[in-house]
Amino acid sequence: MIRTSQKEIKNTQLNAKELIFSDRTYFMGLAMLMVICFHFVSWVGFGKFLLPFLWGYIGVDIFLFFSGIGLCFSYKKYSYLTFIQRRAIRIIPLYMVGAVLDTAITSWQDGISFSSWDWFCNITSLSYYHIGGYLRDWYLSSLILLYLTFPIAYKYVNKCKSGGVIFTVILGLLAIIFVYSATGKNMPFQYNCLISRIPIFLLGILVYDRYTDIGNIENQRYRKVMWISMVLGMMFLVADRLIPISIGFVATALIAPALIYGLAMLHRHIGKSLMRIIRFIGIYSLEFYVGNLIIHVTIDIMPSKMAKVAYYIIGNLVFALMLIPFNKLVAKYCSSLIKR
């Protein structure tokens, strides 16, 4: 996840390209809210009344797009070792807190005695690869993998440009189809989620690398490509409902660029007070995400649906506000150790 300064910008004087590079926390905040809304209908209910929330998982695509941009800034500024250290300090402590709480609560609720190896695999994200433990959360495990392999992704995009991004879309789609053809089953959820979203992550790198051209969303060529991508994404979304092969995440990755354009247009119509809240969530999106995962493993303790609603709304804020100072202290401590 990305931290940026919260300087005020003149909304009416910015085109989408400038907005993407100057106020990424705005997009990250909205993306986090989309994910929270999606998890609300998934874990609490009311999907029939809150139908748009069912598509909130597209917030992940927005996260990965801006992660690709943000990682480029960091990668160009620091050595690879420093780059990895900074990313690890940002994500690993919170990941471990979430893993420990998740495993402990699951053990208590289900009466399972996890082995030391299971604990280790959960805490290190090895469980994502079906090595001990159990699948906790695909996103943070995928993010760790993308951080470690970022230099490869950056060089690939730098060399292959937009053709590389398009090829990755096709390759991911073929991989999903191949797994289904070979096994009669869809690719495991956690791998489908990652493989389908790699192109939008690479697009973020491409936008950074060539922002004077493709990053300028006012550029007619880019806008044409964006709308074609959205139409294809909508077609894939319909097909996902009609065929047994799971391609819904490929669809949202194709739709995401157009949604980012729409959010850029929405930016100028949002009041200052609401904008401060959105940016705050964007700056601490990782803390909000981990807090949301804690709710996931504890929400069934609530005795009624209305209790779940109250717990979900209040819990997201409370857990995030607890994790923010914790992560700052850990980051400060880890940074001091590295400097010694």
LOVOLUM-941419 format. One record per residue (C-alpha): x, y, z; residue in one letter; chain. Coordinates in nm, 4 decimals. Example, Ala and Ser with C-alpha at 12.3 -4.5 7.8 and 13.67 -1.06 7.14 Angstrom:
R         xx         yy         zz   residu   chaine
R     1.2300    -0.4500     0.7800        A        A
R     1.3670    -0.1060     0.7140        S        A
//
This chain:
R         xx         yy         zz   residu   chaine
R     0.0000     0.0000     0.0000        M        A
R     0.1148     0.3575    -0.0666        I        A
R     0.1690     0.6619     0.1540        R        A
R     0.1659     1.0087     0.0002        T        A
R     0.1489     1.3624     0.1330        S        A
R    -0.1941     1.5154     0.1932        Q        A
R    -0.1322     1.8541     0.0295        K        A
R    -0.4395     2.0277    -0.1005        E        A
R    -0.4736     2.0360    -0.4793        I        A
R    -0.6913     2.2436    -0.7101        K        A
R    -0.9375     1.9899    -0.8393        N        A
R    -1.0646     2.1849    -1.1374        T        A
R    -0.7139     2.2454    -1.2761        Q        A
R    -0.6068     1.8823    -1.2795        L        A
R    -0.6480     1.6353    -1.5599        N        A
R    -0.6620     1.2682    -1.4724        A        A
R    -0.2917     1.2115    -1.5359        K        A
R    -0.1879     1.4795    -1.2877        E        A
R    -0.4463     1.3615    -1.0359        L        A
R    -0.3175     1.0029    -1.0461        I        A
R     0.0343     1.1195    -0.9656        F        A
R    -0.0532     1.3882    -0.7106        S        A
R    -0.3330     1.2343    -0.5021        D        A
R    -0.3000     0.8580    -0.5017        R        A
R    -0.4342     0.8371    -0.1460        T        A
R    -0.7724     0.9528    -0.2760        Y        A
R    -0.7968     0.6521    -0.5080        F        A
R    -0.6581     0.4148    -0.2453        M        A
R    -0.9133     0.5391     0.0074        G        A
R    -1.2049     0.4824    -0.2290        L        A
R    -1.0676     0.1404    -0.3206        A        A
R    -1.0489     0.0433     0.0473        M        A
R    -1.4073     0.1588     0.1002        L        A
R    -1.5169    -0.0559    -0.1940        M        A
R    -1.3499    -0.3619    -0.0405        V        A
R    -1.5059    -0.2900     0.3009        I        A
R    -1.8492    -0.2602     0.1379        C        A
R    -1.7958    -0.5849    -0.0538        F        A
R    -1.6949    -0.7683     0.2635        H        A
R    -1.9995    -0.6247     0.4399        F        A
R    -2.2450    -0.7955     0.2048        V        A
R    -2.0260    -1.1075     0.1967        S        A
R    -1.9958    -1.1484     0.5739        W        A
R    -2.3051    -0.9700     0.7108        V        A
R    -2.5615    -0.9888     0.4317        G        A
R    -2.8173    -0.7503     0.2760        F        A
R    -2.6794    -0.8225    -0.0723        G        A
R    -3.0244    -0.7856    -0.2329        K        A
R    -3.0593    -0.4322    -0.0953        F        A
R    -2.6963    -0.3311    -0.1479        L        A
R    -2.6460    -0.4819    -0.4920        L        A
R    -2.3604    -0.2479    -0.6039        P        A
R    -2.1569    -0.3617    -0.3011        F        A
R    -2.1350    -0.7084    -0.4584        L        A
R    -1.8893    -0.5639    -0.7125        W        A
R    -1.6769    -0.3873    -0.4530        G        A
R    -1.3943    -0.6362    -0.4974        Y        A
R    -1.2856    -0.4272    -0.7964        I        A
R    -1.1241    -0.2088    -0.5308        G        A
R    -0.8430    -0.4670    -0.5257        V        A
R    -0.7683    -0.3899    -0.8901        D        A
R    -0.7429    -0.0208    -0.8050        I        A
R    -0.5110    -0.1043    -0.5146        F        A
R    -0.2781    -0.3020    -0.7384        L        A
R    -0.2766    -0.0368    -1.0108        F        A
R    -0.1639     0.2309    -0.7662        F        A
R     0.0704    -0.0112    -0.5924        S        A
R     0.2437    -0.0554    -0.9274        G        A
R     0.2831     0.3215    -0.9614        I        A
R     0.3933     0.3711    -0.6000        G        A
R     0.6496     0.0913    -0.6103        L        A
R     0.8091     0.2550    -0.9157        C        A
R     0.8695     0.5751    -0.7187        F        A
R     1.0350     0.3784    -0.4379        S        A
R     1.2307     0.1470    -0.6664        Y        A
R     1.3794     0.4358    -0.8658        K        A
R     1.4803     0.6149    -0.5470        K        A
R     1.6417     0.3327    -0.3462        Y        A
R     1.8622     0.0290    -0.3982        S        A
R     1.6913    -0.3092    -0.4241        Y        A
R     1.7921    -0.4019    -0.0668        L        A
R     1.6595    -0.0747     0.0736        T        A
R     1.3481    -0.1078    -0.1406        F        A
R     1.2747    -0.4540     0.0033        I        A
R     1.3511    -0.3393     0.3581        Q        A
R     1.1084    -0.0491     0.3320        R        A
R     0.8340    -0.2662     0.1847        R        A
R     0.8914    -0.5355     0.4472        A        A
R     0.8702    -0.2827     0.7332        I        A
R     0.5459    -0.1535     0.5903        R        A
R     0.3638    -0.4827     0.5416        I        A
R     0.5252    -0.7701     0.7383        I        A
R     0.4493    -0.6542     1.0980        P        A
R     0.0809    -0.6000     1.0202        L        A
R     0.0665    -0.9230     0.8242        Y        A
R     0.2085    -1.1113     1.1216        M        A
R    -0.0333    -0.9465     1.3663        V        A
R    -0.3236    -1.0448     1.1447        G        A
R    -0.1887    -1.3993     1.1063        A        A
R    -0.1386    -1.4500     1.4816        V        A
R    -0.4845    -1.3181     1.5704        L        A
R    -0.6496    -1.5081     1.2869        D        A
R    -0.4866    -1.8385     1.3819        T        A
R    -0.5497    -1.7942     1.7545        A        A
R    -0.9166    -1.7021     1.7095        I        A
R    -0.9749    -1.9810     1.4572        T        A
R    -0.8114    -2.2300     1.6931        S        A
R    -1.0344    -2.1134     1.9796        W        A
R    -1.3575    -2.1008     1.7785        Q        A
R    -1.3164    -2.4340     1.5979        D        A
R    -1.1364    -2.6203     1.8754        G        A
R    -0.8369    -2.6927     1.6520        I        A
R    -0.4888    -2.7409     1.7919        S        A
R    -0.2547    -2.6066     1.5244        F        A
R     0.0998    -2.7402     1.5142        S        A
R     0.4050    -2.5142     1.5374        S        A
R     0.4558    -2.5752     1.1652        W        A
R     0.1017    -2.4538     1.0878        D        A
R     0.1619    -2.1396     1.2912        W        A
R     0.4895    -2.0801     1.1101        F        A
R     0.3303    -2.1245     0.7674        C        A
R     0.0448    -1.8878     0.8514        N        A
R     0.2788    -1.6202     0.9847        I        A
R     0.5204    -1.6419     0.6900        T        A
R     0.2452    -1.6662     0.4207        S        A
R     0.3638    -2.0141     0.3163        L        A
R     0.0078    -2.1326     0.3761        S        A
R    -0.0904    -1.9342     0.0655        Y        A
R     0.0976    -2.1987    -0.1344        Y        A
R    -0.0741    -2.4873     0.0496        H        A
R     0.2373    -2.5491     0.2589        I        A
R     0.1012    -2.6105     0.6082        G        A
R    -0.1545    -2.3981     0.7939        G        A
R    -0.4606    -2.2837     0.6037        Y        A
R    -0.5464    -2.0125     0.3532        L        A
R    -0.5973    -1.6949     0.5542        R        A
R    -0.5893    -1.4124     0.3030        D        A
R    -0.4791    -1.4161    -0.0580        W        A
R    -0.4189    -1.0429    -0.1022        Y        A
R    -0.1393    -0.9716     0.1471        L        A
R     0.0371    -1.2959     0.0545        S        A
R     0.0201    -1.1926    -0.3115        S        A
R     0.1416    -0.8442    -0.2278        L        A
R     0.4506    -0.9853    -0.0582        I        A
R     0.5219    -1.1910    -0.3702        L        A
R     0.4749    -0.8889    -0.5986        L        A
R     0.7123    -0.6831    -0.3830        Y        A
R     0.9849    -0.9478    -0.3995        L        A
R     0.9557    -0.9912    -0.7766        T        A
R     0.8969    -0.6247    -0.8597        F        A
R     1.2347    -0.5669    -1.0340        P        A
R     1.1481    -0.8461    -1.2798        I        A
R     0.8046    -0.6950    -1.3449        A        A
R     0.9549    -0.3488    -1.3913        Y        A
R     1.2138    -0.4691    -1.6443        K        A
R     0.9478    -0.6697    -1.8295        Y        A
R     0.7183    -0.3686    -1.8673        V        A
R     1.0092    -0.1388    -1.9513        N        A
R     1.1070    -0.3693    -2.2367        K        A
R     0.7708    -0.4946    -2.3657        C        A
R     0.5596    -0.1812    -2.2991        K        A
R     0.1842    -0.2053    -2.3617        S        A
R     0.2290    -0.5241    -2.5643        G        A
R     0.3627    -0.6939    -2.2518        G        A
R     0.0555    -0.5929    -2.0522        V        A
R    -0.1801    -0.7214    -2.3227        I        A
R     0.0165    -1.0460    -2.3517        F        A
R    -0.0110    -1.0952    -1.9741        T        A
R    -0.3906    -1.0610    -1.9930        V        A
R    -0.4038    -1.3283    -2.2621        I        A
R    -0.1573    -1.5533    -2.0789        L        A
R    -0.3542    -1.5317    -1.7538        G        A
R    -0.6803    -1.6098    -1.9314        L        A
R    -0.5227    -1.9083    -2.1066        L        A
R    -0.3829    -2.0371    -1.7760        A        A
R    -0.7296    -2.0247    -1.6159        I        A
R    -0.8851    -2.2039    -1.9129        I        A
R    -0.6057    -2.4640    -1.9210        F        A
R    -0.6486    -2.5520    -1.5522        V        A
R    -1.0223    -2.5990    -1.6003        Y        A
R    -0.9719    -2.8072    -1.9165        S        A
R    -0.7109    -3.0281    -1.7514        A        A
R    -0.8828    -3.0828    -1.4154        T        A
R    -1.2494    -3.0061    -1.4701        G        A
R    -1.2207    -2.7597    -1.1821        K        A
R    -1.1517    -2.3888    -1.1652        N        A
R    -0.8097    -2.2659    -1.0676        M        A
R    -0.7869    -2.2319    -0.6854        P        A
R    -0.9376    -1.9020    -0.5757        F        A
R    -0.6203    -1.7507    -0.4314        Q        A
R    -0.4191    -1.8092    -0.7509        Y        A
R    -0.6992    -1.6948    -0.9806        N        A
R    -0.7192    -1.3709    -0.7827        C        A
R    -0.3484    -1.3027    -0.8302        L        A
R    -0.2987    -1.4184    -1.1899        I        A
R    -0.6038    -1.2246    -1.3108        S        A
R    -0.4807    -0.9039    -1.1418        R        A
R    -0.1171    -0.9110    -1.2559        I        A
R    -0.2017    -0.7127    -1.5759        P        A
R    -0.3536    -0.4214    -1.3797        I        A
R    -0.0445    -0.4185    -1.1577        F        A
R     0.1762    -0.4073    -1.4693        L        A
R    -0.0422    -0.1299    -1.6115        L        A
R     0.0428     0.0800    -1.3053        G        A
R     0.4119     0.0301    -1.3833        I        A
R     0.3496     0.1202    -1.7477        L        A
R     0.1622     0.4364    -1.6537        V        A
R     0.4562     0.5433    -1.4376        Y        A
R     0.7079     0.4518    -1.7070        D        A
R     0.5251     0.6325    -1.9886        R        A
R     0.2955     0.8754    -1.8085        Y        A
R     0.3585     1.1499    -2.0637        T        A
R     0.1695     0.9329    -2.3117        D        A
R    -0.0449     0.6489    -2.1854        I        A
R    -0.0659     0.7935    -1.8340        G        A
R    -0.2401     1.1020    -1.9682        N        A
R    -0.5985     0.9890    -1.9573        I        A
R    -0.6963     1.2935    -2.1639        E        A
R    -0.4920     1.1481    -2.4517        N        A
R    -0.7420     1.0288    -2.7166        Q        A
R    -0.5496     0.7108    -2.7911        R        A
R    -0.5450     0.6106    -2.4273        Y        A
R    -0.9139     0.6854    -2.3831        R        A
R    -0.9980     0.4705    -2.6856        K        A
R    -0.7970     0.1781    -2.5463        V        A
R    -0.9595     0.2303    -2.2058        M        A
R    -1.3129     0.2069    -2.3427        W        A
R    -1.2282    -0.1010    -2.5486        I        A
R    -1.0880    -0.2587    -2.2334        S        A
R    -1.4053    -0.1734    -2.0423        M        A
R    -1.6316    -0.3238    -2.3108        V        A
R    -1.4246    -0.6432    -2.3122        L        A
R    -1.4381    -0.6498    -1.9330        G        A
R    -1.8175    -0.6195    -1.9334        M        A
R    -1.8398    -0.9004    -2.1887        M        A
R    -1.6158    -1.1183    -1.9717        F        A
R    -1.8289    -1.0332    -1.6690        L        A
R    -2.1409    -1.1567    -1.8478        V        A
R    -1.9570    -1.4648    -1.9726        A        A
R    -1.8454    -1.5408    -1.6175        D        A
R    -2.2133    -1.5838    -1.5267        R        A
R    -2.2873    -1.8057    -1.8267        L        A
R    -1.9893    -2.0423    -1.8398        I        A
R    -1.8402    -2.2643    -1.5690        P        A
R    -1.4892    -2.1174    -1.6046        I        A
R    -1.4194    -1.8458    -1.3466        S        A
R    -1.3029    -1.5341    -1.5365        I        A
R    -1.4679    -1.2679    -1.3213        G        A
R    -1.1393    -1.1336    -1.1892        F        A
R    -1.0028    -1.0966    -1.5423        V        A
R    -1.3166    -0.8930    -1.6177        A        A
R    -1.2696    -0.6505    -1.3272        T        A
R    -0.9035    -0.6007    -1.4203        A        A
R    -1.0164    -0.4910    -1.7668        L        A
R    -1.2885    -0.2638    -1.6282        I        A
R    -1.0672    -0.1008    -1.3637        A        A
R    -0.8946     0.1586    -1.5915        P        A
R    -1.2338     0.3050    -1.6883        A        A
R    -1.3430     0.3062    -1.3250        L        A
R    -1.0253     0.4942    -1.2300        I        A
R    -1.1139     0.7504    -1.4958        Y        A
R    -1.4617     0.7831    -1.3439        G        A
R    -1.3167     0.8282    -0.9947        L        A
R    -1.0885     1.0982    -1.1318        A        A
R    -1.3933     1.2838    -1.2654        M        A
R    -1.5723     1.2373    -0.9320        L        A
R    -1.2773     1.3899    -0.7457        H        A
R    -1.3710     1.7507    -0.8191        R        A
R    -1.7231     1.7043    -0.6789        H        A
R    -1.6245     1.5747    -0.3346        I        A
R    -1.6322     1.8168    -0.0418        G        A
R    -1.3223     1.8930     0.1662        K        A
R    -1.4407     1.7151     0.4822        S        A
R    -1.5294     1.3945     0.2992        L        A
R    -1.2059     1.4160     0.1001        M        A
R    -1.0016     1.4276     0.4219        R        A
R    -1.1723     1.1084     0.5414        I        A
R    -1.1113     0.9316     0.2091        I        A
R    -0.7455     1.0328     0.2054        R        A
R    -0.7025     0.9233     0.5677        F        A
R    -0.8352     0.5778     0.4777        I        A
R    -0.6064     0.5772     0.1732        G        A
R    -0.2951     0.6631     0.3735        I        A
R    -0.3682     0.3872     0.6253        Y        A
R    -0.5371     0.1481     0.3843        S        A
R    -0.3210    -0.1431     0.4992        L        A
R    -0.4232    -0.0887     0.8616        E        A
R    -0.7885    -0.0728     0.7596        F        A
R    -0.7485    -0.3898     0.5541        Y        A
R    -0.5882    -0.5911     0.8360        V        A
R    -0.8503    -0.4611     1.0791        G        A
R    -1.1169    -0.5750     0.8341        N        A
R    -0.9638    -0.9241     0.8309        L        A
R    -0.9800    -0.9374     1.2106        I        A
R    -1.3517    -0.8667     1.1839        I        A
R    -1.3821    -1.1556     0.9391        H        A
R    -1.2764    -1.4153     1.1961        V        A
R    -1.4705    -1.2628     1.4866        T        A
R    -1.7990    -1.1433     1.3381        I        A
R    -1.9784    -1.4776     1.3833        D        A
R    -1.9482    -1.4277     1.7594        I        A
R    -2.2153    -1.1595     1.7331        M        A
R    -2.5574    -1.2925     1.8403        P        A
R    -2.7728    -1.1257     1.5734        S        A
R    -2.7531    -0.9697     1.2300        K        A
R    -2.8018    -0.6167     1.3634        M        A
R    -2.5250    -0.6797     1.6161        A        A
R    -2.3047    -0.7845     1.3249        K        A
R    -2.3903    -0.4620     1.1421        V        A
R    -2.2919    -0.2477     1.4417        A        A
R    -1.9782    -0.4517     1.5083        Y        A
R    -1.8738    -0.4331     1.1434        Y        A
R    -1.9147    -0.0559     1.1154        I        A
R    -1.7570     0.0319     1.4496        I        A
R    -1.4959    -0.2452     1.4403        G        A
R    -1.3419    -0.1317     1.1126        N        A
R    -1.2656     0.2085     1.2591        L        A
R    -1.1580     0.0873     1.6046        V        A
R    -0.9216    -0.1840     1.4806        F        A
R    -0.7642     0.0510     1.2245        A        A
R    -0.7079     0.3220     1.4873        L        A
R    -0.5411     0.0621     1.7103        M        A
R    -0.3180    -0.0708     1.4322        L        A
R    -0.2016     0.2714     1.3066        I        A
R     0.0076     0.3668     1.6146        P        A
R     0.1242     0.0058     1.6514        F        A
R     0.2603    -0.0033     1.2970        N        A
R     0.4276     0.3353     1.3391        K        A
R     0.6103     0.2159     1.6508        L        A
R     0.7184    -0.1089     1.4845        V        A
R     0.8336     0.0756     1.1716        A        A
R     1.0356     0.3190     1.3821        K        A
R     1.1941     0.0344     1.5787        Y        A
R     1.2763    -0.1706     1.2676        C        A
R     1.4246     0.1325     1.0930        S        A
R     1.6494     0.2026     1.3907        S        A
R     1.7724    -0.1604     1.3875        L        A
R     1.8573    -0.1411     1.0173        I        A
R     2.0557     0.1810     1.0635        K        A
R     2.2767     0.0282     1.3359        R        A
//
